[in-house]
Amino acid sequence: MTIDNNFMLGKNFYILISLVFTSTFLVAQNIDYGKVSKEELTQGFSSIDSTASAEYLYKYRKTYFNYVSGVGFSLITDVHERIKIYSKEGFEFATKKIRLYKDGNEIEDVNKLKAKTYNLIDDKIEETPLKKEGKFKIEISENVNEESFTMPNIKEGSIIEYRYSISSPFIYNIDEFIFQHDIPVKKIEAFFEAPEYFVFRMNVKGFMNVMPKREQFNKSLDYTQRVASGGTTSAGAGQGLGRTTQVRGSVKYMNNVISFDLSDIEPLKEEPFVNELRNYRSGVKYELSYTQFPNSNKEFYSRTWEDVVETVYKNPRFGDELKKKNYFKEDLNVIIKDLTNIKEKVNAIFSFVKSKVKWDQSYGKYTKQGVKQAYQTGVGNTAEINLMLTAMLDFANLESNPVLVSTRSNGMPLFPTREGFNYIVSSVRLNGDIILLDATSQNSLPSVLPIRALNWEGRMISKDGKSTIINLYPTSKGSIQTFQNISLSENGTAVGKIRNVYKEHQALSFRDEYRKNKQESYLNQLVDKYDGIEINNLEVKNSNELAKLPIESFDFTTESEIDVVSNKIYFSPLLFLATKENPFKQEKREFPIDFSFPFENISTSIINLPEGYRVVSIPEAIAIALPNGMGSFSYAINNVGNVLQLKVSKKINYPVIPAEYYPSLKEYYSKMIEKLNEKVVLTKV
């Protein structure tokens, strides 16, 4: 790179009056907008996945830097996408949603939008352009807007096409380049261009073998700069220094280009027990590592997790808010004045925050209105509630620190990035252990975080601004203990009573579900869950008393679980509680199986046989185990007189099981389901 001696190129790019980029490199698209063919319109299914409801025929994206005199650099992203709709299920892809970030007066904008729907009518291509009434704009949060549009005249067989540009002032925040979707992609062209002054780190995610092409091209910028000129005038020496002179020059530099040319990309299909499927989709994420302008030092951005944590902690809407305590001192002193036991203090403060401030359903690692106002209004976001909780625990002389978290919906922060965290929980040291707390959830308990926050690891920030990795997954099992007493009749009817006792995360899940519905609505859900059985006398205890385990009980009648054939009765002992279908159907799996938390479900049943019948056969006892102690299943049934006694135990000992154990897990579930559905055979005496 060479620099004209009259031009000092540094952070003060704003001094430029005019700036023109010239380049030896142009990005050409293989597919032109508006050039849809009859062959594309008559295509009846995807050659990549014949079951697909829609398909990206083409995806183009180019992200690059632009400079505007007096404003500075901005980030431009050009998008062009063409989608084929194969069935009504694919109509959802006719709506495009674009997230736009904002911070104060700095706002991302969409411009140059063009969009059309194409249909083949009487062997002629009919074009329907997007109209104004198909465009929408809403505010998602304080920092996010959403612009969307819905394409008109959609039918099975339609093709939709659109292109637009996004202008962003946030040059450090490059949206992820997404290569894999839940529908197939025929072709992708993607380009990222950055001047040599901006050094980005490229992070590749997913399971596709993606090979970028790297190139460098000479670019130059021509500039006009006004500089002060000296000299004397007839009025005397030293006067005339206010004059300025235009200086023209040019700067040559290298432009770094990374490109991708991909074809025939299979869809990422939904599978059970996945922690947010999009976490595993193939793509590339760029993060600004540092900038270095001519004649300037390097300015580093997020390079390590410590850099990230320091940046977050120094933000006044985080670190400063954590230090505020005067607003709650008087009230909290009343709450804890007679408490000497540490655990009692923790529970009392935790309960106080949950009762004092309700969650406004918005995420954030930074406060919006501030902890004091949230305390006064009784409403706050995640940061306000859990920073407040942390400050109160600290005020009570307990060792407490905030923990940065990325929720499941936000994805896993695989690489050091400030944008990776969107949530806060609190931590406290109790008897040598770190206990995690989240006061946004009315049903949570110490060490029982809501499912949304169970996402691999968090970063606990201490008062010196340093961080420690914290495992967010629980180690204790969530459990359901089921007690069942059943009486069979010779006409094939079963009546009985069920009692379920919930613990840990199973208790949290049960309370969340039960308390958000009225009892009648919850009862209807149970009927649907258990294939239309008749339920009476539903009773739930301790739904609001968090110190006690919630207990659910009800009476039931069913006629669909028992077969009577020629003086014989056939039934599986668990009746409608037996799992009927293996959730794991794929031959192979590339991403982990995420159960959210370890669990143990134990069912004990007493089955009273009808008078005049005896047992012909019962299933054999079985015990199977997953490798490395990851889980186990046991089944034992005994016949004592006119009664069957059944005990079934299902355990998964780890919240996440690596994909390499998928074949073992699939076989384990297959054997378990086969055993659960084996029949007891009775015959009439």
Secondary structure as the mmCIF struct_conf table of DSSP 4:
data_model
#
loop_
_struct_conf.conf_type_id
_struct_conf.id
_struct_conf.beg_label_comp_id
_struct_conf.beg_label_asym_id
_struct_conf.beg_label_seq_id
_struct_conf.end_label_comp_id
_struct_conf.end_label_asym_id
_struct_conf.end_label_seq_id
STRN STRN1 ILE A 3 ILE A 3
TURN_TY1_P TURN_TY1_P1 ASN A 5 ASN A 6
BEND BEND1 GLY A 10 LYS A 11
HELX_RH_3T_P HELX_RH_3T_P1 PHE A 13 ILE A 15
BEND BEND2 ILE A 17 ILE A 17
STRN STRN2 SER A 18 SER A 23
BEND BEND3 THR A 24 THR A 24
BEND BEND4 ASN A 30 ILE A 31
TURN_TY1_P TURN_TY1_P2 TYR A 33 GLY A 34
HELX_RH_AL_P HELX_RH_AL_P1 LYS A 38 THR A 42
BEND BEND5 PHE A 45 PHE A 45
BEND BEND6 SER A 47 ILE A 48
TURN_TY1_P TURN_TY1_P3 SER A 50 THR A 51
BEND BEND7 SER A 53 SER A 53
STRN STRN3 ALA A 54 VAL A 68
TURN_TY1_P TURN_TY1_P4 SER A 69 VAL A 71
STRN STRN4 GLY A 72 ILE A 85
BEND BEND8 SER A 87 SER A 87
HELX_RH_3T_P HELX_RH_3T_P2 LYS A 88 ALA A 94
STRN STRN5 THR A 95 ASP A 103
TURN_TY1_P TURN_TY1_P5 GLY A 104 ASN A 105
STRN STRN6 GLU A 106 ILE A 107
STRN STRN7 ASP A 109 ILE A 121
TURN_TY1_P TURN_TY1_P6 ASP A 122 ASP A 123
STRN STRN8 LYS A 124 PRO A 129
HELX_RH_3T_P HELX_RH_3T_P3 LYS A 132 GLY A 134
STRN STRN9 LYS A 135 SER A 141
TURN_TY1_P TURN_TY1_P7 GLU A 142 ASN A 143
STRN STRN10 VAL A 144 THR A 150
BEND BEND9 PRO A 152 ASN A 153
TURN_TY1_P TURN_TY1_P8 GLU A 156 GLY A 157
STRN STRN11 ILE A 159 SER A 168
BEND BEND10 PRO A 169 PRO A 169
TURN_TY1_P TURN_TY1_P9 ILE A 171 TYR A 172
STRN STRN12 ASN A 173 ASN A 173
HELX_LH_PP_P HELX_LH_PP_P1 ILE A 174 GLU A 176
STRN STRN13 PHE A 177 ILE A 178
BEND BEND11 ASP A 182 ILE A 183
STRN STRN14 VAL A 185 PRO A 195
TURN_TY1_P TURN_TY1_P10 GLU A 196 TYR A 197
STRN STRN15 PHE A 198 LYS A 205
BEND BEND12 GLY A 206 MET A 208
STRN STRN16 LYS A 213 ALA A 228
STRN STRN17 THR A 233 THR A 233
TURN_TY1_P TURN_TY1_P11 SER A 234 ALA A 235
STRN STRN18 GLY A 236 GLY A 236
TURN_TY1_P TURN_TY1_P12 ALA A 237 GLY A 242
STRN STRN19 THR A 244 ILE A 265
HELX_LH_PP_P HELX_LH_PP_P2 GLU A 266 PRO A 267
BEND BEND13 PRO A 272 PHE A 273
BEND BEND14 ASN A 275 ASN A 275
HELX_RH_3T_P HELX_RH_3T_P4 LEU A 277 TYR A 280
BEND BEND15 ARG A 281 ARG A 281
STRN STRN20 GLY A 283 THR A 291
TURN_TY1_P TURN_TY1_P13 PRO A 294 ASN A 295
BEND BEND16 SER A 296 SER A 296
STRN STRN21 GLU A 299 PHE A 300
BEND BEND17 THR A 304 THR A 304
HELX_RH_AL_P HELX_RH_AL_P2 TRP A 305 LYS A 314
BEND BEND18 ASN A 315 ASN A 315
HELX_RH_PI_P HELX_RH_PI_P1 PRO A 316 ASP A 320
HELX_RH_AL_P HELX_RH_AL_P3 GLU A 321 LYS A 323
TURN_TY1_P TURN_TY1_P14 ASN A 326 PHE A 328
HELX_RH_AL_P HELX_RH_AL_P4 LYS A 329 ILE A 336
TURN_TY1_P TURN_TY1_P15 LYS A 337 ASP A 338
HELX_RH_AL_P HELX_RH_AL_P5 ILE A 342 LYS A 356
STRN STRN22 LYS A 358 TRP A 359
BEND BEND19 GLN A 361 GLN A 361
BEND BEND20 LYS A 365 TYR A 366
BEND BEND21 LYS A 368 GLN A 369
HELX_RH_AL_P HELX_RH_AL_P6 VAL A 371 THR A 377
TURN_TY1_P TURN_TY1_P16 GLY A 378 GLY A 378
STRN STRN23 VAL A 379 GLY A 380
HELX_RH_AL_P HELX_RH_AL_P7 THR A 382 PHE A 395
TURN_TY1_P TURN_TY1_P17 ALA A 396 ASN A 397
STRN STRN24 SER A 400 VAL A 405
HELX_RH_3T_P HELX_RH_3T_P5 ARG A 408 ASN A 410
BEND BEND22 PHE A 415 PHE A 415
HELX_RH_3T_P HELX_RH_3T_P6 ARG A 418 GLY A 420
STRN STRN25 TYR A 423 LEU A 430
TURN_TY1_P TURN_TY1_P18 ASN A 431 GLY A 432
STRN STRN26 ASP A 433 LEU A 437
TURN_TY1_P TURN_TY1_P19 ALA A 439 THR A 440
TURN_TY1_P TURN_TY1_P20 GLN A 442 ASN A 443
STRN STRN27 LEU A 445 LEU A 445
TURN_TY1_P TURN_TY1_P21 PRO A 446 SER A 447
STRN STRN28 VAL A 448 VAL A 448
HELX_RH_3T_P HELX_RH_3T_P7 ILE A 451 ALA A 453
BEND BEND23 ASN A 455 TRP A 456
STRN STRN29 GLU A 457 ILE A 461
TURN_TY1_P TURN_TY1_P22 LYS A 463 ASP A 464
BEND BEND24 GLY A 465 GLY A 465
STRN STRN30 SER A 467 ASN A 471
BEND BEND25 TYR A 473 TYR A 473
BEND BEND26 THR A 475 SER A 476
HELX_LH_PP_P HELX_LH_PP_P3 LYS A 477 LYS A 477
STRN STRN31 GLY A 478 LEU A 488
TURN_TY1_P TURN_TY1_P23 GLU A 490 ASN A 491
BEND BEND27 GLY A 492 GLY A 492
STRN STRN32 ALA A 494 LYS A 503
TURN_TY1_P TURN_TY1_P24 GLU A 504 GLU A 504
HELX_RH_AL_P HELX_RH_AL_P8 HIS A 505 ARG A 515
TURN_TY1_P TURN_TY1_P25 LYS A 516 LYS A 516
BEND BEND28 ASN A 517 ASN A 517
HELX_RH_AL_P HELX_RH_AL_P9 GLN A 519 LYS A 529
TURN_TY1_P TURN_TY1_P26 TYR A 530 GLY A 532
STRN STRN33 GLU A 534 LYS A 541
BEND BEND29 ASN A 542 ASN A 544
TURN_TY1_P TURN_TY1_P27 LEU A 546 ALA A 547
BEND BEND30 LYS A 548 LYS A 548
STRN STRN34 ILE A 551 THR A 558
BEND BEND31 GLU A 559 GLU A 561
STRN STRN35 ILE A 562 VAL A 565
TURN_TY1_P TURN_TY1_P28 SER A 566 ASN A 567
STRN STRN36 LYS A 568 PHE A 571
TURN_TY1_P TURN_TY1_P29 PRO A 573 LEU A 574
HELX_RH_3T_P HELX_RH_3T_P8 LEU A 575 LEU A 577
BEND BEND32 ALA A 578 ALA A 578
BEND BEND33 GLU A 581 GLU A 581
BEND BEND34 PRO A 583 PRO A 583
BEND BEND35 GLU A 587 GLU A 587
BEND BEND36 PHE A 591 PHE A 591
STRN STRN37 ILE A 593 ASP A 594
BEND BEND37 SER A 596 PHE A 597
STRN STRN38 PHE A 599 ASN A 608
HELX_LH_PP_P HELX_LH_PP_P4 LEU A 609 PRO A 610
TURN_TY1_P TURN_TY1_P30 GLU A 611 GLY A 612
STRN STRN39 TYR A 613 SER A 617
HELX_LH_PP_P HELX_LH_PP_P5 PRO A 619 ALA A 621
STRN STRN40 ILE A 622 ALA A 625
HELX_RH_3T_P HELX_RH_3T_P9 PRO A 627 GLY A 629
BEND BEND38 MET A 630 MET A 630
STRN STRN41 GLY A 631 VAL A 640
TURN_TY1_P TURN_TY1_P31 GLY A 641 ASN A 642
STRN STRN42 VAL A 643 ILE A 652
BEND BEND39 PRO A 655 PRO A 655
STRN STRN43 VAL A 656 ILE A 657
HELX_RH_3T_P HELX_RH_3T_P10 ALA A 659 TYR A 661
HELX_RH_AL_P HELX_RH_AL_P10 TYR A 662 LEU A 676
TURN_TY1_P TURN_TY1_P32 ASN A 677 ASN A 677
HELX_LH_PP_P HELX_LH_PP_P6 GLU A 678 LYS A 679
STRN STRN44 VAL A 680 LYS A 684
#
